[in-house]
Amino acid sequence: MNRKIYLLTMMAGMLIFMPAICFAKVRNDSTILEKMWSYRRNYAHYTSSGGTNTYMRYTLNTERRNFTMFLVPTLYSFAKGERLYISEIYGKMESNGAHSFNTKPQVISSTIPHERQISTVFTDFLTPNIYDMTIYEEKILSPFYRKNRRYYRYEINNSDANLVHVAFRPKLKNTQLVKGYALVNANTGRVVYTMYDGEFDMLKFHVDAVYNNDGQNTVIPQRCVSDLNFKFAGNRISSHFLATYNTPTTLPDSLNEVNDRQMMDSLRTFQLNDEEKSIYQKYDEDRERDLEEAKKAKEQEDSLHPKKRSVGDVLWNIGDHLVTSSHADAMGADFSLSPIINPQYISYSRSRGLSYKIQVGARYNWNKKRYLTIQPQIGYNFKIKQFFHYTPIRMTYNPKRNGYAEIIVANGNRISNNSVKLAIENLNPGVENDEEFKNKDLEYFTDNYIQAVNNVAAFDWLEIKAGIVYHIRRADNESGMIEYDQPTVYRSFAPLLTLHVSPWRKGPYFTLNYECGIKGVFASTLSYERYEFDASHQFKLDPLRRINLKSGFGMYTNNKTTYFLDYANFRDENLPGGWEDDWTGNFQLVNSEWYNTSKYYFRFNTSYESPLLVFSFLPIIGKFIERETIYLSFLSIQHTRPYAEIGYGITNRFVSIGAFASFLNASFKDFGLKFTFELFRKW
């Protein structure tokens, strides 16, 4: 009887106190997580004065490769030759803003051909910043940041009296989330050690990081080991990165990217293992052999019969310039050329068609405060079968005040000017019913112009740009214009003034434009005045979510004709700058003729960007979506009912795709798609 009473009493006690035990564990778990999320605010800090010494090294093993590796801009050097490489860097890491770090290499030792460094896509994973919203700059949402707790599930187990094992995993599979665990100090919430796995932009990564003891620089690791694997179209590269921080040796600031193996031997914080030593040994043997062969070849070379380069060497050098960026510098001048074959310079939309461009850059420095830059952009639009060029030549004379003088030579966007065609119809009654007349495309003109301006920041909140612009607009169908006794060329000369106003450091940005066409100057045939106002602002909710706002209006006054109503902030860009520029006011489905037929316009554009919205929650495809965007645009112009566009876009490692629908006076009008290649955009 007593035994039964005892058992019943025990069971009743367990039922009574079990909720308390459970809630106590919940409260304990919650306390640990709160301490972990609050550690940076309560304890951690980073001392950036003087920087932190750091040593990094990595090895790369090209396990598999085929011809498609030539398409990866920064991996071109690894598409042939050796399969094993090693690089070492000793330098200084400094705070780059409030939430990221920047490493300045001072001494380098590398076996990579031409002393090239691997893509920053790899090296971005060297220094995790786990206490921030994103572990790496604008990618990978950190489970150690309070606001990200809605994306993760946590499981806590006590390891001992001082350390707690905190496991974390994503609530849904997505490229912006990681899975792993951490050992957390139970008293302060400091992460002592963490390990996590993830995948982002062609890379699978595994990271092990040991953090400093309580004290200075506790937000950066003491040691971090990252294993990264790259896979693309049958190619595979495995890499092993080791980084140590707060190293004892401080080098003079005058040292900058010095290639010196012997100096690196004295700075290295971890000795090389046998595999790393063998890579260096083979590299030295190959260099010695190549030098010996070159010496013998030079001695045997007949001055009358110089040695010819092989076809393979020529093709290799051509290919190098086709798929990789080119850069050269000497005597204060430098030159750069974007890859000629690069998918990210290709874009398509139904309204603009398919377009492609390349960029060239050159700079000459007289001194730190005065330099000349030339940055041409050359492209081709396949829809209208026309080459475009935009060549700014800028002389910067006061960088502190953004003071520069600039000349721009360009052929602009093709103008669709229906007013010229209407004028012909008024002079020739009945011609509008002639099918031959309709097919002559008399409304299209090419636009060549030159602009000369001077810009200076009068105050921190005000920049003033003043100058002149001269347009030569030539009819595409010159013979048709002559047939109807119309000019084939229209010229305009105009002084211009642009004010850029930013009254608040993090507030909206305003632009005011004024342009006045003067008839008779340099054979100018047009007289007009144009006013435009533009306002834009970006609300950065966190590193990966933002709201973009842009609005503006423009109008022509004192114009005796309606020819060539060419606005600065409302135009059809045949060669758009890229996906991330589109929120700034480019409508996707607007008829190209609308841009040049209204004496006024008013527009409003907004977009919302986030990594996890709708499609991210779908199985299979949602895992790889990096960003989702919702677009809303409104437009009002002369002779047209209110126009609106809504759109939705996704961005992943391969491509950005957007779907857009347009409406006139709340009635559905049109639907279209837009895409740009994202493949290796960050490489």
C-alpha positions as CSV (number, residue, x, y, z in Angstrom):
1,M,0.0,0.0,0.0
2,N,2.8,2.3,1.0
3,R,4.5,1.5,-2.3
4,K,1.4,2.4,-4.3
5,I,1.0,5.7,-2.4
6,Y,4.7,6.5,-3.0
7,L,4.4,5.8,-6.8
8,L,1.2,7.9,-7.0
9,T,2.8,10.7,-5.1
10,M,5.9,10.6,-7.4
11,M,3.7,10.7,-10.5
12,A,1.6,13.5,-9.2
13,G,4.7,15.5,-8.4
14,M,6.1,14.9,-11.9
15,L,2.9,16.1,-13.4
16,I,2.8,19.2,-11.2
17,F,6.5,20.1,-11.6
18,M,7.1,19.0,-15.3
19,P,5.8,22.2,-16.8
20,A,8.0,24.2,-14.5
21,I,11.0,22.1,-15.5
22,C,10.1,22.5,-19.2
23,F,9.6,26.2,-18.9
24,A,12.8,26.6,-16.9
25,K,14.6,24.9,-19.8
26,V,12.9,27.3,-22.3
27,R,13.8,30.2,-20.2
28,N,17.4,29.0,-20.0
29,D,17.5,28.4,-23.7
30,S,16.0,31.8,-24.4
31,T,18.5,33.4,-22.0
32,I,21.5,31.9,-23.8
33,L,20.2,33.0,-27.2
34,E,19.5,36.5,-25.9
35,K,23.0,36.7,-24.6
36,M,24.4,35.5,-27.9
37,W,22.3,37.9,-29.9
38,S,23.3,40.8,-27.6
39,Y,27.0,40.0,-27.2
40,R,28.2,42.6,-29.8
41,R,26.1,45.3,-28.3
42,N,27.1,44.5,-24.7
43,Y,30.7,43.4,-24.9
44,A,32.2,43.2,-28.3
45,H,34.1,45.9,-30.1
46,Y,36.7,46.2,-32.8
47,T,39.7,48.5,-32.5
48,S,40.5,49.7,-36.0
49,S,43.2,52.3,-35.1
50,G,46.3,51.1,-36.8
51,G,44.6,48.0,-38.2
52,T,45.0,44.4,-37.3
53,N,47.9,42.3,-38.7
54,T,46.8,39.2,-40.6
55,Y,48.3,36.3,-42.3
56,M,46.4,34.3,-45.0
57,R,47.2,31.4,-47.3
58,Y,45.2,29.2,-49.6
59,T,45.8,26.3,-51.9
60,L,43.8,25.5,-55.0
61,N,43.4,22.1,-56.7
62,T,41.8,21.9,-60.1
63,E,40.4,18.5,-59.9
64,R,38.4,18.6,-63.1
65,R,38.4,21.0,-66.0
66,N,37.2,21.4,-69.5
67,F,36.9,24.1,-72.2
68,T,34.0,25.8,-70.3
69,M,36.4,27.0,-67.6
70,F,37.6,29.6,-70.1
71,L,34.2,31.3,-69.7
72,V,34.9,32.1,-66.0
73,P,36.7,35.5,-66.2
74,T,38.9,35.1,-63.1
75,L,39.6,31.4,-63.5
76,Y,41.1,31.6,-67.0
77,S,44.6,31.1,-65.7
78,F,43.6,27.8,-64.2
79,A,42.1,26.4,-67.4
80,K,45.4,25.0,-68.5
81,G,48.8,24.2,-67.0
82,E,49.3,23.2,-63.4
83,R,46.5,22.0,-61.2
84,L,47.9,22.8,-57.8
85,Y,48.6,26.4,-56.7
86,I,49.4,28.2,-53.4
87,S,49.3,31.8,-52.4
88,E,50.2,33.6,-49.2
89,I,49.3,37.1,-48.1
90,Y,50.6,39.1,-45.1
91,G,49.0,42.5,-44.5
92,K,46.8,44.7,-42.4
93,M,43.1,44.5,-41.9
94,E,41.2,47.6,-41.2
95,S,37.5,48.4,-40.7
96,N,35.8,49.2,-44.0
97,G,32.7,51.0,-42.7
98,A,30.8,49.9,-39.7
99,H,30.1,46.3,-40.6
100,S,32.9,45.0,-42.9
101,F,36.6,44.7,-43.1
102,N,39.2,45.4,-45.8
103,T,42.7,43.7,-46.0
104,K,45.6,45.6,-47.5
105,P,48.2,43.1,-48.8
106,Q,51.7,44.1,-48.0
107,V,53.8,41.0,-48.8
108,I,52.7,38.3,-51.3
109,S,54.0,34.9,-52.3
110,S,52.2,33.0,-55.0
111,T,52.6,30.3,-57.7
112,I,49.6,31.5,-59.7
113,P,50.7,32.5,-63.3
114,H,51.4,36.2,-63.9
115,E,51.2,36.8,-60.1
116,R,47.4,37.0,-60.4
117,Q,45.3,36.6,-57.3
118,I,42.2,34.4,-57.2
119,S,38.7,36.0,-57.5
120,T,37.5,38.0,-54.5
121,V,34.4,35.6,-54.6
122,F,36.7,33.1,-52.9
123,T,38.6,35.5,-50.6
124,D,35.3,37.1,-49.4
125,F,34.9,34.0,-47.2
126,L,38.1,34.6,-45.3
127,T,36.8,36.9,-42.5
128,P,33.3,36.0,-41.2
129,N,31.5,38.8,-39.4
130,I,29.0,36.6,-37.5
131,Y,27.6,39.3,-35.2
132,D,26.3,41.4,-38.1
133,M,23.2,41.0,-40.1
134,T,25.2,39.3,-42.9
135,I,28.2,37.1,-42.2
136,Y,29.9,38.4,-45.4
137,E,29.3,41.8,-47.0
138,E,25.7,41.7,-48.2
139,K,25.4,38.0,-48.3
140,I,24.6,35.1,-45.9
141,L,22.2,36.0,-43.1
142,S,23.8,35.3,-39.8
143,P,22.1,33.1,-37.2
144,F,23.9,35.1,-34.5
145,Y,22.0,38.3,-35.3
146,R,18.7,38.8,-33.5
147,K,16.5,39.9,-36.5
148,N,17.5,36.8,-38.4
149,R,16.0,34.4,-35.8
150,R,12.9,34.2,-37.9
151,Y,14.9,32.3,-40.5
152,Y,16.5,29.7,-38.2
153,R,15.7,27.0,-35.8
154,Y,17.9,26.6,-32.7
155,E,18.7,23.6,-30.5
156,I,20.6,24.1,-27.3
157,N,22.6,21.5,-25.3
158,N,24.8,22.2,-22.3
159,S,28.4,21.1,-22.9
160,D,29.8,22.0,-19.5
161,A,29.4,24.7,-16.8
162,N,30.8,27.5,-19.1
163,L,30.1,26.4,-22.7
164,V,26.8,25.8,-24.4
165,H,26.3,23.9,-27.7
166,V,24.0,25.9,-29.9
167,A,23.0,24.2,-33.2
168,F,21.2,26.1,-35.9
169,R,19.5,25.2,-39.2
170,P,17.4,27.1,-41.7
171,K,13.6,27.0,-41.5
172,L,13.8,26.7,-45.4
173,K,16.6,25.9,-47.8
174,N,18.0,29.1,-49.3
175,T,21.4,30.2,-50.6
176,Q,21.4,33.1,-48.0
177,L,21.2,30.7,-45.0
178,V,23.7,28.3,-43.4
179,K,23.6,25.3,-41.2
180,G,26.0,24.5,-38.3
181,Y,26.6,25.0,-34.6
182,A,28.5,27.1,-32.1
183,L,30.1,26.8,-28.7
184,V,28.9,29.8,-26.7
185,N,30.1,31.2,-23.4
186,A,27.2,30.8,-21.0
187,N,28.0,33.9,-19.0
188,T,28.5,36.5,-21.8
189,G,27.1,34.9,-25.0
190,R,30.4,35.2,-26.7
191,V,30.9,32.7,-29.6
192,V,34.1,30.7,-28.8
193,Y,33.9,28.5,-31.8
194,T,31.6,28.0,-34.8
195,M,31.3,25.7,-37.7
196,Y,28.8,26.1,-40.6
197,D,28.1,25.0,-44.1
198,G,26.4,26.8,-47.0
199,E,26.3,27.4,-50.7
200,F,26.4,30.7,-52.6
201,D,27.1,31.6,-56.2
202,M,28.7,28.4,-57.5
203,L,30.6,27.8,-54.2
204,K,29.9,25.3,-51.5
205,F,31.7,26.3,-48.3
206,H,32.6,24.8,-44.9
207,V,33.9,27.2,-42.3
208,D,35.6,26.6,-38.9
209,A,36.4,29.7,-36.9
210,V,38.0,30.1,-33.4
211,Y,37.4,33.5,-31.8
212,N,39.6,35.6,-29.6
213,N,39.2,35.7,-25.8
214,D,37.3,38.5,-24.2
215,G,39.1,41.7,-24.8
216,Q,40.0,43.7,-27.9
217,N,38.8,42.7,-31.4
218,T,36.5,40.0,-30.2
219,V,34.2,40.3,-33.3
220,I,36.9,38.9,-35.6
221,P,38.3,35.3,-35.4
222,Q,41.6,34.4,-34.0
223,R,41.8,31.7,-36.7
224,C,39.5,30.8,-39.6
225,V,39.7,27.8,-41.9
226,S,37.4,27.8,-45.0
227,D,37.1,25.0,-47.5
228,L,35.4,26.0,-50.7
229,N,34.4,23.9,-53.7
230,F,33.6,25.3,-57.1
231,K,31.5,23.3,-59.6
232,F,30.4,24.5,-63.0
233,A,29.7,22.5,-66.2
234,G,31.9,19.6,-65.2
235,N,34.7,21.8,-63.8
236,R,35.7,21.4,-60.2
237,I,38.1,23.3,-58.0
238,S,38.7,22.6,-54.3
239,S,40.4,25.2,-52.2
240,H,41.6,25.4,-48.6
241,F,41.9,28.8,-46.9
242,L,43.7,29.5,-43.6
243,A,43.6,33.0,-42.0
244,T,45.0,34.1,-38.7
245,Y,44.5,37.5,-37.1
246,N,46.2,39.7,-34.5
247,T,49.6,38.4,-35.6
248,P,52.6,40.0,-33.8
249,T,54.7,41.4,-36.7
250,T,53.8,44.9,-37.9
251,L,55.2,46.0,-41.3
252,P,55.8,49.6,-42.4
253,D,52.9,51.2,-44.2
254,S,55.2,51.8,-47.2
255,L,55.2,48.1,-48.1
256,N,52.5,47.4,-50.6
257,E,52.0,44.1,-52.4
258,V,55.7,43.2,-52.4
259,N,56.3,39.8,-53.9
260,D,59.0,38.2,-51.7
261,R,59.1,34.6,-50.7
262,Q,62.0,35.0,-48.3
263,M,60.2,37.7,-46.4
264,M,57.1,35.6,-46.2
265,D,59.1,32.8,-44.7
266,S,59.8,35.0,-41.7
267,L,56.2,36.2,-41.4
268,R,54.4,32.9,-41.7
269,T,52.4,32.1,-38.5
270,F,51.7,28.4,-39.5
271,Q,54.4,26.3,-41.1
272,L,53.8,24.8,-44.5
273,N,52.7,21.2,-44.6
274,D,54.3,18.6,-47.0
275,E,51.8,19.2,-49.8
276,E,52.2,23.0,-49.7
277,K,56.0,22.6,-49.7
278,S,55.9,20.3,-52.7
279,I,53.8,22.9,-54.7
280,Y,56.5,25.5,-54.0
281,Q,59.2,23.1,-54.9
282,K,57.7,22.1,-58.2
283,Y,57.1,25.8,-59.0
284,D,60.7,26.6,-58.4
285,E,61.9,23.7,-60.5
286,D,59.7,24.6,-63.4
287,R,60.8,28.2,-63.3
288,E,64.5,27.2,-63.2
289,R,63.9,24.9,-66.2
290,D,62.0,27.5,-68.2
291,L,64.8,30.1,-67.6
292,E,67.4,27.7,-68.7
293,E,65.5,26.8,-71.8
294,A,64.9,30.5,-72.6
295,K,68.6,31.1,-72.2
296,K,69.6,28.3,-74.6
297,A,67.0,29.4,-77.1
298,K,68.3,33.0,-77.0
299,E,71.9,31.8,-77.6
300,Q,70.8,29.6,-80.6
301,E,68.5,32.2,-82.1
302,D,69.6,33.5,-85.5
303,S,69.1,37.2,-85.8
304,L,68.0,36.7,-89.4
305,H,65.5,34.1,-88.5
306,P,63.8,35.1,-85.3
307,K,61.8,32.4,-83.5
308,K,58.1,32.5,-84.5
309,R,55.4,32.1,-81.9
310,S,53.3,29.0,-82.2
311,V,49.7,29.2,-83.3
312,G,48.7,27.8,-79.9
313,D,50.5,30.6,-78.1
314,V,48.8,33.2,-80.3
315,L,45.4,31.7,-79.8
316,W,45.9,31.5,-76.0
317,N,46.9,35.2,-75.8
318,I,43.8,36.2,-77.9
319,G,41.6,34.0,-75.7
320,D,43.0,35.6,-72.6
321,H,41.9,39.0,-73.7
322,L,38.5,37.8,-74.9
323,V,37.3,36.4,-71.6
324,T,39.3,38.2,-68.9
325,S,39.7,41.8,-68.0
326,S,42.9,43.4,-69.2
327,H,44.9,45.9,-67.1
328,A,48.2,47.6,-67.5
329,D,49.9,50.5,-65.7
330,A,53.2,52.4,-66.0
331,M,54.5,55.9,-65.3
332,G,51.4,57.1,-63.6
333,A,49.0,55.8,-66.4
334,D,46.8,52.8,-66.3
335,F,44.5,51.1,-68.8
336,S,41.7,48.6,-68.4
337,L,39.4,46.7,-70.7
338,S,36.4,44.6,-69.8
339,P,36.2,41.1,-71.1
340,I,35.0,41.1,-74.7
341,I,33.1,37.9,-74.2
342,N,31.1,38.3,-71.0
343,P,27.5,37.2,-70.5
344,Q,26.8,40.0,-67.9
345,Y,27.0,42.6,-70.6
346,I,24.1,41.1,-72.5
347,S,20.5,42.1,-71.7
348,Y,17.1,41.7,-73.2
349,S,13.7,43.2,-72.9
350,R,10.8,43.2,-75.4
351,S,10.8,47.0,-75.7
352,R,14.5,47.4,-76.2
353,G,15.4,44.1,-77.7
354,L,18.8,42.4,-77.3
355,S,21.8,44.6,-76.5
356,Y,25.5,44.0,-75.8
357,K,28.3,46.4,-74.6
358,I,31.9,46.5,-73.5
359,Q,33.8,49.1,-71.4
360,V,37.2,50.5,-71.7
361,G,39.0,52.6,-69.1
362,A,42.2,54.7,-69.1
363,R,43.7,57.0,-66.5
364,Y,46.7,59.3,-66.3
365,N,47.8,60.8,-63.0
366,W,49.7,64.0,-62.8
367,N,49.4,63.9,-59.0
368,K,46.9,62.7,-56.3
369,K,44.7,65.8,-56.9
370,R,44.8,65.9,-60.7
371,Y,44.2,63.1,-63.2
372,L,42.7,62.4,-66.6
373,T,40.2,59.6,-67.2
374,I,38.7,58.2,-70.4
375,Q,36.0,55.6,-70.0
376,P,34.3,54.7,-73.4
377,Q,31.3,52.4,-73.6
378,I,30.7,50.6,-76.9
379,G,27.6,48.6,-77.6
380,Y,25.2,47.2,-80.2
381,N,21.4,47.0,-80.1
382,F,20.2,44.1,-82.3
383,K,16.6,45.3,-82.4
384,I,17.4,48.5,-84.3
385,K,20.7,47.2,-85.7
386,Q,22.8,50.1,-84.5
387,F,26.1,50.6,-82.8
388,F,26.3,53.0,-79.8
389,H,29.2,54.7,-78.2
390,Y,29.5,56.9,-75.1
391,T,33.0,58.4,-74.5
392,P,33.5,60.7,-71.5
393,I,36.9,62.4,-71.2
394,R,37.2,63.9,-67.7
395,M,39.9,66.0,-66.2
396,T,39.6,65.9,-62.4
397,Y,41.3,68.9,-60.7
398,N,39.8,68.8,-57.2
399,P,38.7,65.4,-56.0
400,K,37.8,66.7,-52.6
401,R,35.1,68.9,-54.1
402,N,34.4,66.6,-57.1
403,G,35.7,69.3,-59.3
404,Y,36.2,68.2,-62.9
405,A,35.9,69.4,-66.5
406,E,34.4,66.8,-68.9
407,I,33.8,66.4,-72.6
408,I,31.3,63.7,-73.7
409,V,31.2,62.4,-77.3
410,A,28.3,60.0,-78.0
411,N,25.7,59.0,-80.5
412,G,22.9,58.8,-77.9
413,N,19.6,56.9,-78.3
414,R,17.8,56.7,-81.6
415,I,15.1,59.3,-81.5
416,S,11.5,58.4,-82.5
417,N,10.0,61.8,-83.5
418,N,6.5,61.4,-84.7
419,S,6.1,65.2,-85.0
420,V,8.2,65.3,-88.2
421,K,5.9,62.7,-89.8
422,L,2.8,64.6,-88.8
423,A,4.2,67.8,-90.3
424,I,4.7,65.9,-93.6
425,E,1.1,64.6,-93.5
426,N,-0.2,68.2,-92.9
427,L,1.7,69.5,-95.9
428,N,0.6,66.5,-98.1
429,P,-3.1,65.8,-97.4
430,G,-4.1,62.1,-98.0
431,V,-0.5,60.8,-97.8
432,E,-1.3,59.2,-94.4
433,N,-3.4,56.6,-96.3
434,D,-0.5,55.6,-98.6
435,E,1.0,52.2,-97.5
436,E,4.3,53.1,-99.0
437,F,4.5,56.3,-96.9
438,K,3.7,54.3,-93.8
439,N,6.6,52.0,-94.3
440,K,9.2,54.6,-94.9
441,D,9.9,55.1,-91.1
442,L,10.4,58.9,-91.5
443,E,10.0,59.4,-87.8
444,Y,13.4,57.8,-86.9
445,F,16.6,59.8,-86.4
446,T,20.1,59.1,-85.1
447,D,21.5,61.5,-82.5
448,N,25.1,62.4,-82.4
449,Y,26.1,65.0,-79.8
450,I,29.0,66.5,-77.9
451,Q,28.7,67.9,-74.4
452,A,31.2,70.0,-72.4
453,V,30.6,70.7,-68.8
454,N,32.4,71.8,-65.6
455,N,31.3,70.3,-62.2
456,V,32.1,71.4,-58.7
457,A,30.7,70.8,-55.2
458,A,30.1,74.4,-53.9
459,F,29.0,72.9,-50.6
460,D,28.8,69.4,-49.1
461,W,25.1,69.4,-50.0
462,L,25.3,71.1,-53.4
463,E,27.0,70.3,-56.7
464,I,26.8,72.6,-59.7
465,K,27.3,71.4,-63.3
466,A,27.3,73.9,-66.1
467,G,28.2,73.7,-69.8
468,I,26.9,73.4,-73.3
469,V,25.5,70.6,-75.5
470,Y,25.3,70.4,-79.3
471,H,23.1,67.8,-81.1
472,I,23.1,66.7,-84.7
473,R,20.0,64.6,-85.4
474,R,20.1,62.9,-88.8
475,A,17.1,61.2,-90.5
476,D,17.5,57.4,-90.9
477,N,15.6,57.7,-94.2
478,E,17.3,60.7,-95.8
479,S,16.0,60.0,-99.3
480,G,12.4,59.9,-98.0
481,M,12.8,63.3,-96.2
482,I,14.2,64.8,-99.5
483,E,11.2,63.4,-101.4
484,Y,8.8,65.3,-99.2
485,D,11.0,68.5,-99.2
486,Q,12.0,68.1,-95.5
487,P,15.4,68.7,-93.8
488,T,17.5,65.6,-93.3
489,V,19.5,67.1,-90.4
490,Y,18.3,69.1,-87.4
491,R,20.8,70.8,-85.1
492,S,20.5,72.3,-81.7
493,F,22.9,74.2,-79.4
494,A,22.0,74.8,-75.8
495,P,23.7,76.0,-72.6
496,L,22.7,73.7,-69.6
497,L,22.7,73.8,-65.9
498,T,22.3,70.9,-63.4
499,L,22.1,71.2,-59.6
500,H,22.6,68.1,-57.4
501,V,21.2,68.7,-53.9
502,S,21.5,66.4,-50.9
503,P,20.5,68.4,-47.8
504,W,20.7,65.4,-45.5
505,R,23.4,62.8,-45.3
506,K,21.1,59.8,-45.5
507,G,18.1,61.6,-47.0
508,P,16.7,62.0,-50.5
509,Y,18.8,63.2,-53.4
510,F,17.4,66.0,-55.7
511,T,18.4,66.9,-59.2
512,L,17.3,70.0,-61.1
513,N,18.1,70.4,-64.9
514,Y,17.7,73.4,-67.1
515,E,18.6,73.5,-70.8
516,C,17.9,76.4,-73.2
517,G,18.2,75.8,-77.0
518,I,19.4,78.9,-78.9
519,K,18.6,79.1,-82.6
520,G,21.2,80.2,-85.1
521,V,24.3,79.2,-83.1
522,F,26.5,76.7,-85.1
523,A,23.6,76.4,-87.6
524,S,21.1,75.4,-84.8
525,T,17.6,75.2,-86.1
526,L,15.7,74.6,-82.7
527,S,14.7,77.0,-80.0
528,Y,13.3,75.7,-76.7
529,E,13.6,75.6,-72.9
530,R,13.5,72.4,-70.8
531,Y,13.1,72.1,-67.1
532,E,13.3,68.8,-65.1
533,F,13.2,67.9,-61.4
534,D,14.1,64.5,-60.0
535,A,14.1,63.1,-56.5
536,S,15.4,59.7,-55.4
537,H,15.9,57.9,-52.1
538,Q,16.8,54.4,-50.9
539,F,15.5,53.1,-47.6
540,K,18.0,50.4,-46.5
541,L,16.1,48.3,-44.1
542,D,19.1,46.0,-43.6
543,P,21.9,44.8,-45.9
544,L,19.6,42.7,-48.0
545,R,16.3,44.5,-47.9
546,R,15.6,47.9,-49.3
547,I,12.9,50.2,-50.7
548,N,13.8,52.3,-53.7
549,L,11.9,55.4,-54.5
550,K,12.2,57.8,-57.4
551,S,10.0,60.5,-58.8
552,G,10.3,63.4,-61.2
553,F,8.7,65.7,-63.7
554,G,9.9,67.6,-66.8
555,M,8.4,70.1,-69.3
556,Y,9.3,72.0,-72.4
557,T,8.5,75.7,-72.7
558,N,9.0,78.3,-75.3
559,N,9.4,75.7,-78.0
560,K,8.1,76.8,-81.4
561,T,8.0,73.2,-82.6
562,T,7.4,69.8,-80.9
563,Y,10.5,68.3,-82.5
564,F,12.9,66.2,-80.4
565,L,11.5,66.5,-76.9
566,D,14.6,64.8,-75.5
567,Y,14.5,64.6,-71.7
568,A,17.5,63.9,-69.5
569,N,15.7,61.7,-66.9
570,F,12.9,60.2,-69.1
571,R,14.4,58.4,-72.0
572,D,14.6,55.0,-73.7
573,E,18.0,53.5,-72.9
574,N,19.0,51.3,-75.7
575,L,22.1,50.2,-73.7
576,P,20.9,50.0,-70.1
577,G,23.5,49.8,-67.4
578,G,22.3,46.6,-65.9
579,W,19.6,45.0,-63.8
580,E,20.4,47.0,-60.6
581,D,20.0,50.3,-62.5
582,D,16.5,49.7,-63.7
583,W,14.8,50.8,-60.5
584,T,16.0,54.3,-61.2
585,G,13.2,55.0,-63.6
586,N,13.4,52.9,-66.7
587,F,9.9,51.7,-67.7
588,Q,10.0,48.2,-69.2
589,L,7.0,48.3,-71.5
590,V,6.5,52.0,-72.5
591,N,6.2,52.6,-76.2
592,S,9.5,54.2,-77.4
593,E,7.6,56.9,-79.2
594,W,6.1,58.2,-75.9
595,Y,9.5,59.5,-74.8
596,N,9.7,62.2,-77.4
597,T,6.1,63.3,-78.0
598,S,5.0,65.0,-74.8
599,K,5.7,68.6,-73.7
600,Y,5.6,67.3,-70.1
601,Y,5.9,64.1,-68.0
602,F,5.4,63.0,-64.4
603,R,6.6,59.7,-63.2
604,F,6.9,57.7,-60.0
605,N,8.9,54.5,-59.5
606,T,9.3,52.3,-56.5
607,S,10.6,48.8,-55.8
608,Y,11.1,46.5,-52.8
609,E,14.0,44.1,-52.7
610,S,14.3,41.2,-50.3
611,P,16.1,37.8,-50.3
612,L,13.1,35.8,-49.0
613,L,9.7,36.8,-50.4
614,V,7.6,34.3,-52.4
615,F,9.6,32.0,-54.7
616,S,12.2,31.4,-52.1
617,F,9.7,29.2,-50.3
618,L,9.2,26.9,-53.2
619,P,11.0,23.5,-53.2
620,I,14.1,23.0,-55.5
621,I,14.2,26.4,-57.2
622,G,13.7,28.5,-54.0
623,K,17.1,27.2,-52.7
624,F,19.0,29.2,-55.3
625,I,17.2,32.5,-55.3
626,E,19.4,35.4,-54.0
627,R,17.0,38.3,-54.4
628,E,13.3,39.0,-55.2
629,T,12.0,42.4,-56.3
630,I,8.6,43.9,-56.6
631,Y,8.2,46.9,-59.0
632,L,5.5,49.6,-59.3
633,S,5.7,52.5,-61.7
634,F,3.4,55.3,-62.7
635,L,3.5,57.7,-65.7
636,S,1.5,60.6,-66.9
637,I,2.3,62.4,-70.2
638,Q,0.5,64.5,-72.8
639,H,-2.3,63.0,-74.9
640,T,-2.2,59.7,-72.9
641,R,-4.3,58.3,-70.1
642,P,-2.5,57.5,-66.8
643,Y,-0.1,54.6,-67.3
644,A,1.1,52.1,-64.7
645,E,3.5,49.1,-64.6
646,I,3.8,46.4,-62.1
647,G,6.5,43.8,-62.1
648,Y,8.1,41.0,-60.2
649,G,11.7,39.8,-60.6
650,I,14.0,37.1,-59.2
651,T,17.8,37.0,-59.2
652,N,20.0,33.9,-58.9
653,R,23.5,32.9,-59.8
654,F,22.6,32.4,-63.4
655,V,20.1,35.1,-64.5
656,S,17.8,37.8,-63.5
657,I,14.3,37.4,-64.8
658,G,11.4,39.9,-64.5
659,A,7.8,39.8,-65.6
660,F,6.0,43.1,-66.2
661,A,2.4,44.1,-66.9
662,S,1.2,47.5,-68.0
663,F,-2.1,49.3,-67.6
664,L,-3.8,52.3,-69.3
665,N,-6.4,54.0,-67.2
666,A,-6.6,50.9,-65.0
667,S,-7.2,48.6,-68.0
668,F,-4.7,45.9,-68.9
669,K,-2.5,46.9,-71.9
670,D,0.5,44.7,-72.3
671,F,2.8,42.0,-70.8
672,G,6.5,41.4,-71.2
673,L,9.6,39.8,-69.9
674,K,13.1,41.1,-69.2
675,F,16.3,39.2,-68.4
676,T,20.0,39.9,-67.9
677,F,22.7,37.3,-67.4
678,E,24.1,37.2,-63.8
679,L,26.5,34.3,-64.4
680,F,29.8,35.2,-62.8
681,R,28.7,38.9,-62.4
682,K,30.6,39.0,-59.1
683,W,33.7,37.2,-60.5
